[in-house]
Amino acid sequence: MTEKNQTKAIQFALISVLLWSTVATAFKLALSDSTLSQLVVVSSVSSLIVLFVVYLFSKQKKASWRYLEKPHCST
């Protein structure tokens, strides 16, 4: 692994640890003010938005559209 890739991997690892370490505290604080179903809806919508933004910046957009355009079930 090159040093550039190693540095990038460490940065991604630190970001993921930072994000995951705040999840439990955020859910505990959010549950004090909202119901469980509201929390599930908000977390699902926010994860959908984040994944969509990641998709927008990814280089796999053309490949995924080609996959969706192909007929996948034979009749």
VODO-102129 format. One record per atom (N, C-alpha, C): residue number from 1; atom name; x, y, z. Coordinates in steps of 0.2 Angstrom, whole numbers, plus 5000, padded with zeros to 4 digits. Atoms other than C-alpha are relative to their C-alpha. Example, Ala and Ser with C-alpha at 12.3 -4.5 7.8 and 13.67 -1.06 7.14 Angstrom:
2
{nr:1, atom:N, x:5004, y:4994, z:5000}
{nr:1, atom:CA, x:5062, y:4978, z:5039}
{nr:1, atom:C, x:5004, y:5006, z:5000}
{nr:2, atom:N, x:4996, y:4994, z:4999}
{nr:2, atom:CA, x:5068, y:4995, z:5036}
{nr:2, atom:C, x:4996, y:5005, z:5003}
REM end
This chain:
75
{nr:1, atom:N, x:5004, y:4994, z:5000}
{nr:1, atom:CA, x:5000, y:5000, z:5000}
{nr:1, atom:C, x:5005, y:5006, z:5000}
{nr:2, atom:N, x:4996, y:4994, z:5001}
{nr:2, atom:CA, x:5007, y:5017, z:4995}
{nr:2, atom:C, x:4999, y:5004, z:5006}
{nr:3, atom:N, x:5001, y:4996, z:4995}
{nr:3, atom:CA, x:5009, y:5030, z:5008}
{nr:3, atom:C, x:4994, y:5005, z:5000}
{nr:4, atom:N, x:5006, y:4996, z:5001}
{nr:4, atom:CA, x:4996, y:5041, z:5000}
{nr:4, atom:C, x:4993, y:4996, z:5002}
{nr:5, atom:N, x:5006, y:5004, z:4998}
{nr:5, atom:CA, x:4983, y:5027, z:5001}
{nr:5, atom:C, x:5000, y:4998, z:5007}
{nr:6, atom:N, x:5000, y:5001, z:4993}
{nr:6, atom:CA, x:4988, y:5023, z:5019}
{nr:6, atom:C, x:4998, y:5006, z:5004}
{nr:7, atom:N, x:5003, y:4994, z:4997}
{nr:7, atom:CA, x:4985, y:5041, z:5024}
{nr:7, atom:C, x:4993, y:5001, z:4999}
{nr:8, atom:N, x:5007, y:5000, z:5002}
{nr:8, atom:CA, x:4969, y:5041, z:5015}
{nr:8, atom:C, x:4996, y:4995, z:5004}
{nr:9, atom:N, x:5003, y:5005, z:4996}
{nr:9, atom:CA, x:4964, y:5025, z:5024}
{nr:9, atom:C, x:4999, y:5002, z:5007}
{nr:10, atom:N, x:5000, y:4998, z:4993}
{nr:10, atom:CA, x:4968, y:5032, z:5041}
{nr:10, atom:C, x:4995, y:5006, z:5001}
{nr:11, atom:N, x:5005, y:4994, z:4999}
{nr:11, atom:CA, x:4958, y:5048, z:5038}
{nr:11, atom:C, x:4993, y:4997, z:5000}
{nr:12, atom:N, x:5007, y:5003, z:5000}
{nr:12, atom:CA, x:4943, y:5038, z:5033}
{nr:12, atom:C, x:4998, y:4996, z:5006}
{nr:13, atom:N, x:5001, y:5003, z:4994}
{nr:13, atom:CA, x:4945, y:5027, z:5048}
{nr:13, atom:C, x:4998, y:5004, z:5006}
{nr:14, atom:N, x:5001, y:4996, z:4994}
{nr:14, atom:CA, x:4946, y:5041, z:5060}
{nr:14, atom:C, x:4993, y:5004, z:4999}
{nr:15, atom:N, x:5006, y:4997, z:5001}
{nr:15, atom:CA, x:4931, y:5050, z:5052}
{nr:15, atom:C, x:4994, y:4995, z:5002}
{nr:16, atom:N, x:5005, y:5005, z:4999}
{nr:16, atom:CA, x:4921, y:5034, z:5053}
{nr:16, atom:C, x:4999, y:4999, z:5008}
{nr:17, atom:N, x:5000, y:5001, z:4992}
{nr:17, atom:CA, x:4926, y:5031, z:5072}
{nr:17, atom:C, x:4996, y:5006, z:5003}
{nr:18, atom:N, x:5003, y:4994, z:4997}
{nr:18, atom:CA, x:4921, y:5049, z:5075}
{nr:18, atom:C, x:4992, y:5001, z:4999}
{nr:19, atom:N, x:5007, y:5000, z:5001}
{nr:19, atom:CA, x:4904, y:5048, z:5067}
{nr:19, atom:C, x:4996, y:4995, z:5004}
{nr:20, atom:N, x:5003, y:5005, z:4996}
{nr:20, atom:CA, x:4900, y:5031, z:5075}
{nr:20, atom:C, x:5000, y:5001, z:5007}
{nr:21, atom:N, x:5000, y:4999, z:4993}
{nr:21, atom:CA, x:4905, y:5037, z:5092}
{nr:21, atom:C, x:4995, y:5005, z:5003}
{nr:22, atom:N, x:5005, y:4996, z:4998}
{nr:22, atom:CA, x:4892, y:5050, z:5092}
{nr:22, atom:C, x:4993, y:4998, z:5000}
{nr:23, atom:N, x:5006, y:5002, z:5001}
{nr:23, atom:CA, x:4878, y:5040, z:5087}
{nr:23, atom:C, x:4996, y:4998, z:5006}
{nr:24, atom:N, x:5004, y:5002, z:4994}
{nr:24, atom:CA, x:4873, y:5032, z:5104}
{nr:24, atom:C, x:4998, y:5007, z:5004}
{nr:25, atom:N, x:5002, y:4993, z:4997}
{nr:25, atom:CA, x:4873, y:5050, z:5112}
{nr:25, atom:C, x:4995, y:5003, z:4997}
{nr:26, atom:N, x:5005, y:4997, z:5004}
{nr:26, atom:CA, x:4863, y:5057, z:5098}
{nr:26, atom:C, x:4994, y:4997, z:5001}
{nr:27, atom:N, x:5006, y:5003, z:5000}
{nr:27, atom:CA, x:4850, y:5044, z:5099}
{nr:27, atom:C, x:4997, y:5000, z:5007}
{nr:28, atom:N, x:5002, y:4999, z:4993}
{nr:28, atom:CA, x:4849, y:5045, z:5118}
{nr:28, atom:C, x:4997, y:5007, z:5001}
{nr:29, atom:N, x:5003, y:4993, z:5000}
{nr:29, atom:CA, x:4846, y:5064, z:5117}
{nr:29, atom:C, x:4994, y:5001, z:4996}
{nr:30, atom:N, x:5006, y:5000, z:5004}
{nr:30, atom:CA, x:4834, y:5062, z:5103}
{nr:30, atom:C, x:4994, y:4997, z:5002}
{nr:31, atom:N, x:5005, y:5004, z:4997}
{nr:31, atom:CA, x:4824, y:5049, z:5112}
{nr:31, atom:C, x:4996, y:5004, z:5005}
{nr:32, atom:N, x:5003, y:4996, z:4995}
{nr:32, atom:CA, x:4821, y:5061, z:5126}
{nr:32, atom:C, x:4995, y:5005, z:4998}
{nr:33, atom:N, x:5004, y:4995, z:5002}
{nr:33, atom:CA, x:4812, y:5073, z:5115}
{nr:33, atom:C, x:4995, y:4998, z:4994}
{nr:34, atom:N, x:5004, y:5003, z:5006}
{nr:34, atom:CA, x:4804, y:5062, z:5101}
{nr:34, atom:C, x:4998, y:4993, z:5002}
{nr:35, atom:N, x:5001, y:5007, z:5000}
{nr:35, atom:CA, x:4796, y:5045, z:5099}
{nr:35, atom:C, x:5005, y:4996, z:4996}
{nr:36, atom:N, x:4995, y:5004, z:5003}
{nr:36, atom:CA, x:4805, y:5030, z:5093}
{nr:36, atom:C, x:4998, y:5000, z:4992}
{nr:37, atom:N, x:5002, y:5000, z:5007}
{nr:37, atom:CA, x:4795, y:5030, z:5076}
{nr:37, atom:C, x:5002, y:5007, z:4997}
{nr:38, atom:N, x:4997, y:4994, z:5003}
{nr:38, atom:CA, x:4800, y:5048, z:5073}
{nr:38, atom:C, x:5007, y:5000, z:4999}
{nr:39, atom:N, x:4993, y:5001, z:5000}
{nr:39, atom:CA, x:4818, y:5044, z:5077}
{nr:39, atom:C, x:5002, y:4996, z:4994}
{nr:40, atom:N, x:4998, y:5004, z:5006}
{nr:40, atom:CA, x:4818, y:5030, z:5064}
{nr:40, atom:C, x:4999, y:5003, z:4994}
{nr:41, atom:N, x:5001, y:4996, z:5006}
{nr:41, atom:CA, x:4810, y:5041, z:5051}
{nr:41, atom:C, x:5005, y:5005, z:4998}
{nr:42, atom:N, x:4995, y:4995, z:5000}
{nr:42, atom:CA, x:4822, y:5055, z:5054}
{nr:42, atom:C, x:5007, y:4997, z:4998}
{nr:43, atom:N, x:4994, y:5003, z:5001}
{nr:43, atom:CA, x:4837, y:5043, z:5054}
{nr:43, atom:C, x:5000, y:4997, z:4993}
{nr:44, atom:N, x:5001, y:5003, z:5007}
{nr:44, atom:CA, x:4831, y:5034, z:5038}
{nr:44, atom:C, x:5001, y:5005, z:4995}
{nr:45, atom:N, x:5000, y:4995, z:5006}
{nr:45, atom:CA, x:4828, y:5050, z:5028}
{nr:45, atom:C, x:5007, y:5003, z:5000}
{nr:46, atom:N, x:4993, y:4997, z:5000}
{nr:46, atom:CA, x:4845, y:5057, z:5034}
{nr:46, atom:C, x:5005, y:4996, z:4997}
{nr:47, atom:N, x:4996, y:5004, z:5003}
{nr:47, atom:CA, x:4854, y:5042, z:5029}
{nr:47, atom:C, x:4999, y:4999, z:4992}
{nr:48, atom:N, x:5002, y:5000, z:5007}
{nr:48, atom:CA, x:4845, y:5042, z:5012}
{nr:48, atom:C, x:5004, y:5006, z:4997}
{nr:49, atom:N, x:4997, y:4994, z:5003}
{nr:49, atom:CA, x:4851, y:5060, z:5009}
{nr:49, atom:C, x:5008, y:4999, z:5000}
{nr:50, atom:N, x:4993, y:5000, z:5000}
{nr:50, atom:CA, x:4869, y:5056, z:5014}
{nr:50, atom:C, x:5002, y:4995, z:4995}
{nr:51, atom:N, x:4998, y:5004, z:5005}
{nr:51, atom:CA, x:4870, y:5041, z:5003}
{nr:51, atom:C, x:4999, y:5002, z:4993}
{nr:52, atom:N, x:5001, y:4996, z:5007}
{nr:52, atom:CA, x:4862, y:5051, z:4988}
{nr:52, atom:C, x:5006, y:5005, z:4999}
{nr:53, atom:N, x:4994, y:4995, z:5002}
{nr:53, atom:CA, x:4876, y:5064, z:4990}
{nr:53, atom:C, x:5006, y:4996, z:4999}
{nr:54, atom:N, x:4994, y:5004, z:5001}
{nr:54, atom:CA, x:4889, y:5051, z:4991}
{nr:54, atom:C, x:4999, y:4997, z:4992}
{nr:55, atom:N, x:5001, y:5003, z:5007}
{nr:55, atom:CA, x:4881, y:5043, z:4975}
{nr:55, atom:C, x:5002, y:5006, z:4995}
{nr:56, atom:N, x:4999, y:4995, z:5005}
{nr:56, atom:CA, x:4881, y:5060, z:4966}
{nr:56, atom:C, x:5008, y:5002, z:4999}
{nr:57, atom:N, x:4993, y:4999, z:5001}
{nr:57, atom:CA, x:4900, y:5062, z:4969}
{nr:57, atom:C, x:5004, y:4994, z:4998}
{nr:58, atom:N, x:4997, y:5006, z:5002}
{nr:58, atom:CA, x:4904, y:5044, z:4965}
{nr:58, atom:C, x:5001, y:5000, z:4992}
{nr:59, atom:N, x:4999, y:5000, z:5007}
{nr:59, atom:CA, x:4911, y:5039, z:4948}
{nr:59, atom:C, x:4997, y:4994, z:4997}
{nr:60, atom:N, x:5004, y:5006, z:5003}
{nr:60, atom:CA, x:4899, y:5024, z:4946}
{nr:60, atom:C, x:4993, y:5002, z:4998}
{nr:61, atom:N, x:5007, y:4998, z:5002}
{nr:61, atom:CA, x:4884, y:5034, z:4941}
{nr:61, atom:C, x:4998, y:4997, z:4993}
{nr:62, atom:N, x:5001, y:5002, z:5006}
{nr:62, atom:CA, x:4885, y:5029, z:4923}
{nr:62, atom:C, x:4999, y:4992, z:5000}
{nr:63, atom:N, x:5001, y:5008, z:5000}
{nr:63, atom:CA, x:4887, y:5010, z:4927}
{nr:63, atom:C, x:4994, y:4998, z:5003}
{nr:64, atom:N, x:5007, y:5002, z:4996}
{nr:64, atom:CA, x:4872, y:5010, z:4939}
{nr:64, atom:C, x:4994, y:5002, z:4995}
{nr:65, atom:N, x:5006, y:4999, z:5004}
{nr:65, atom:CA, x:4861, y:5018, z:4926}
{nr:65, atom:C, x:5000, y:4995, z:4994}
{nr:66, atom:N, x:5001, y:5006, z:5005}
{nr:66, atom:CA, x:4866, y:5005, z:4913}
{nr:66, atom:C, x:4998, y:4994, z:5003}
{nr:67, atom:N, x:5003, y:5006, z:4996}
{nr:67, atom:CA, x:4862, y:4992, z:4926}
{nr:67, atom:C, x:4993, y:5000, z:5000}
{nr:68, atom:N, x:5007, y:4999, z:5000}
{nr:68, atom:CA, x:4845, y:4999, z:4928}
{nr:68, atom:C, x:4996, y:5000, z:4994}
{nr:69, atom:N, x:5004, y:5000, z:5006}
{nr:69, atom:CA, x:4841, y:5001, z:4910}
{nr:69, atom:C, x:5000, y:4993, z:4997}
{nr:70, atom:N, x:5000, y:5007, z:5003}
{nr:70, atom:CA, x:4845, y:4982, z:4906}
{nr:70, atom:C, x:4993, y:4997, z:5003}
{nr:71, atom:N, x:5005, y:5005, z:4998}
{nr:71, atom:CA, x:4830, y:4970, z:4907}
{nr:71, atom:C, x:5002, y:4995, z:5004}
{nr:72, atom:N, x:4997, y:5005, z:4995}
{nr:72, atom:CA, x:4833, y:4959, z:4922}
{nr:72, atom:C, x:4996, y:4994, z:5001}
{nr:73, atom:N, x:5004, y:5006, z:5000}
{nr:73, atom:CA, x:4818, y:4947, z:4921}
{nr:73, atom:C, x:4998, y:4998, z:4993}
{nr:74, atom:N, x:5002, y:5003, z:5006}
{nr:74, atom:CA, x:4814, y:4936, z:4907}
{nr:74, atom:C, x:4993, y:4997, z:5001}
{nr:75, atom:N, x:5007, y:5002, z:5000}
{nr:75, atom:CA, x:4796, y:4933, z:4903}
{nr:75, atom:C, x:4999, y:4994, z:4995}
REM end
